[in-house]
Amino acid sequence: MKAAKFDYERAVSLQQIQDALAGEPGGVRLMGGSQSLGPMLNLRLVRPERVLDVSAVPELQQVSTVNAQVRIGAAVTHAQIEDGLHEALRGHMMQKVAGRIAYRGVRNRGTLGGSLAHADPAADWVLTCVALGARVNVRGSGGTRSVPMADFMVAAYTTVLEAGEFIESVDVPAVSATARWGYYKFTRKVGEFADASCACYFDPATRTARVVIGAMDGAPRFLPELAAKVAAHGAAALAGDTIAAALQPILAQRDPAHQELFRTVVERSLQQALGLKG
Ligand SMILES: Cc1cc2nc3c(=O)[nH]c(=O)nc-3n(C[C@H](O)[C@H](O)[C@H](O)COP(=O)(O)OP(=O)(O)OC[C@H]3O[C@@H](n4cnc5c(N)ncnc54)[C@H](O)[C@@H]3O)c2cc1C
């Protein structure tokens, strides 16, 4: 199917986006890399009167370091992160994860902001940004606000973005000498969304310990007790059925095959973070 008719415009400034959203909140739709919006338009799941392409706005393409945080513009693409184009993201968890999103054609166009705004439960950035404790910087006519990623996605394809608001940038911790992380996802074949995924992030310097699972029905889910055990005891915490027990309250209604998939992604992600496997 082809998209219904719409007007297309390329934004060149943040103000232009803000004005467009304030002027016609229901009629205008932002476009990042169009890797999710494009199919939605073609299936006529959305029929905006006007599409405003934000991918070329200079402020949205910037990456900078602010107080041990890397600020990544919303229009930075998965491929730019994968390629280490920005020094602050070389060797970062974000770089490793980027290379495993979909396939290169999608990564060339798909953007960090578009992925978070789309809020697919199986999306790699959604899970990674929760595990990293990222903050989403949102702009609207009422000013700017910074939302913890853990609160940003409220359900499948639903975020706290209000009418007239858009994602300007995302803050993630800078590469740290002490931080350890792991990321593992099961996909049926390369380029598909995850069937089960887990990201973990430990940094003794900031007393951070997070283990998070994705590809759930809604937003990613934390496993705080498991994270605390692993942070305190390392690999010893994985002995026995610790992982299965941590997952039990969340996955009790799922079939055994699904439970095993999640147990395995959590185990492999933790093994990476603990340096037991690459
Ligand atoms: C074949 C295929 C396989 C894929 N596999 C994966 C995968 O394995 N893992 C994965 O994580 N993703 C996957 N994706 C999704 C891909 O990562 C997309 O790039 C991403 O979901 C959307 O980003 P985008 O920049 O293309 O956003 P768009 O498609 O342009 O927009 C998506 C939504 O976000 C809104 N939006 C865009 N920018 C902003 C902004 N700055 N502020 C507020 N709202 C905004 C749009 O209005 C729209 O509602 C896949 C996509 C395809 C087509």
The ligand as a Gaussian input file, in Angstrom:
#p B3LYP/6-31G(d) Opt

LIG

0 1
 C       13.583000      -4.135000       8.741000
 C       13.764000      -3.414000      10.032000
 C       14.383000      -4.071000      11.080000
 C       14.544000      -3.416000      12.306000
 N       15.175000      -4.077000      13.319000
 C       15.402000      -3.445000      14.475000
 C       16.111000      -4.080000      15.549000
 O       16.588000      -5.211000      15.445000
 N       16.284000      -3.386000      16.690000
 C       15.822000      -2.112000      16.840000
 O       16.010000      -1.536000      17.904000
 N       15.170000      -1.475000      15.846000
 C       14.970000      -2.104000      14.672000
 N       14.314000      -1.443000      13.666000
 C       13.803000      -0.056000      13.906000
 C       14.887000       0.951000      13.568000
 O       15.898000       0.902000      14.559000
 C       14.292000       2.355000      13.472000
 O       15.324000       3.139000      13.022000
 C       13.714000       2.993000      14.688000
 O       12.742000       2.289000      15.383000
 C       13.013000       4.304000      14.338000
 O       13.934000       5.285000      14.180000
 P       13.811000       6.336000      13.016000
 O       14.855000       7.362000      13.218000
 O       13.821000       5.620000      11.723000
 O       12.407000       7.007000      13.343000
 P       11.162000       7.290000      12.414000
 O       10.723000       6.039000      11.769000
 O       11.430000       8.438000      11.518000
 O       10.105000       7.737000      13.522000
 C        9.600000       6.826000      14.454000
 C        8.655000       7.591000      15.408000
 O        9.401000       8.520000      16.175000
 C        8.918000       9.856000      15.965000
 N       10.114000      10.700000      16.037000
 C       11.198000      10.662000      15.235000
 N       12.146000      11.503000      15.687000
 C       11.643000      12.091000      16.808000
 C       12.134000      13.044000      17.750000
 N       13.359000      13.589000      17.647000
 N       11.344000      13.397000      18.784000
 C       10.106000      12.863000      18.919000
 N        9.579000      11.965000      18.065000
 C       10.348000      11.578000      17.026000
 C        8.192000       9.818000      14.643000
 O        7.218000      10.816000      14.555000
 C        7.597000       8.419000      14.679000
 O        6.439000       8.414000      15.470000
 C       14.107000      -2.071000      12.454000
 C       13.501000      -1.402000      11.392000
 C       13.331000      -2.066000      10.173000
 C       12.690000      -1.319000       9.038000

